[in-house]
Amino acid sequence: MGFFEFLGQNITEFFSYTGFANATAQNLIMILVGILFIWLAIKKDFEPLLLVPIGLGIILGNIPFKADAGLEIGLYEDNSVLNIFYQGVKQGWYPPLIFLGIGAMTDFSTLISNPKLILIGAAAQFGIFSAYMFALLLGFEPNQAAGIAIIGGADGPTAIFLSSKTAPNLMGAIAVCAYSYMALVPLIQPPLMRILTTKKERVIRMKAPRQVSQTERILFPIIGLLLTTFLVPSGLPLLGMLFFGNLLKESGKTTRLAKTAGAALNDIVVILLGLTVGCSTQASEFLTMNTIYIFMIGAGAFVVASASGVLFVKFMNLFLKKENKFNPLIGNAGVSAVPMSARISNNVGLEYDRHNFLLMHAMGPNVAGVIGSAVAAGALLGFLS
């Protein structure tokens, strides 16, 4: 074999391993989707802590390479680095750690001072169960429908946790859908809130929450853990870590642990979760009709959940004295996109009365929505088991 023939064979073989030789139109489409996510995060400020890792992950997961080369670099290849990171998603390790961080960062005082706000968070979960029924009508299996339905809670970690147990083959689409709608809260919710409320309702001023004692704050995670997990034991991984994180915060004796759980540990898990969720959207698995159906169901579920919260507040006001009425704008915060949807309640309220601050009031149903989505996920998991 001559030198030039040998060199030509090596160049040809080298080229066969490159992305240029293995790229498909589907790979390029998904790479553009990843770039879009990063653009929305940086240019439009749509939840950059979520969309930047997911967007880069989508690009990373769709870099084409020779599948049968045994390189052990792909997400779905055993012993690859990405596959090791992905076990946290596949086995459901990351979501409970996220809930630990959420608990360590959350102040439940508003909810404790006015327990009626729990009902608003519960009402918003109607989006989950309506999505479950709609997914069944579209032909999804009950276990798949459950994983898809949880998108209605606008809770990415819960969606990942449940879909990893009930619909692992759809987990990438479900996770990206859930996080996408979480990021689009500022676009979806305000028009809906204006349609469902009157100008008079939007300027309702709510009474300031009462002061909550430290004893109440310490007892809340313990009592909350017992009540919710006795009701739905299958929700223990999420609910247990949520209330554990909150107890670390409120005990007054474990401040270092609470800060670690809510800051450094939470940030590390978010990085790994976002990146691997993005990587799981390989074109061959993601670009299917099922993905389109999932995004359609997710959009409908999110709208139903937001509307249910607002309408339920209006219904509650029929039975409350004038001085105790709730501003219906806090109803959208019943979805568990913390604290995004609570900020939307506050921002829309300030448009109609610049002295009417609703953020603290909206945090009540917002954190109730976190608990509600975890309970709903536990209920679905227990039912299907």
Secondary structure, DSSP 8 states (H G I E B T S, - for coil): --HHHHHHHHHHHHHHHSHHHH--HHHHHHHHHHHHHHHHHHHS-S-HHHHHHHHHHHHHHT----GGG----STTSTT-HHHHHHHHHHTT-HHHHHHHHHHHH---HHHHH-TTHHHHHHHHTHHHHHHHHHHHHTT--HHHHHHHHGGGGT-HHHHHHHHHHH-GGGHHHHHHHHHHHHHTHHHHHHHHHHHHS-HHHHT----------HHHHHHHHHHHHHHHHHH-GGGHHHHHHHHHHHHHHHSSS-HHHHHHHHTHHHHHHHHHHHHHHHHT--HHHHSSHHHHHHHHHHHHHHHHHHHHHHHHHHHHHTTS-GGG---GGGGGGGSS-TTHHHHHHHHHHHHH-TT---HHHHHHHHHHHHHHHHHHHHHHHHHH-
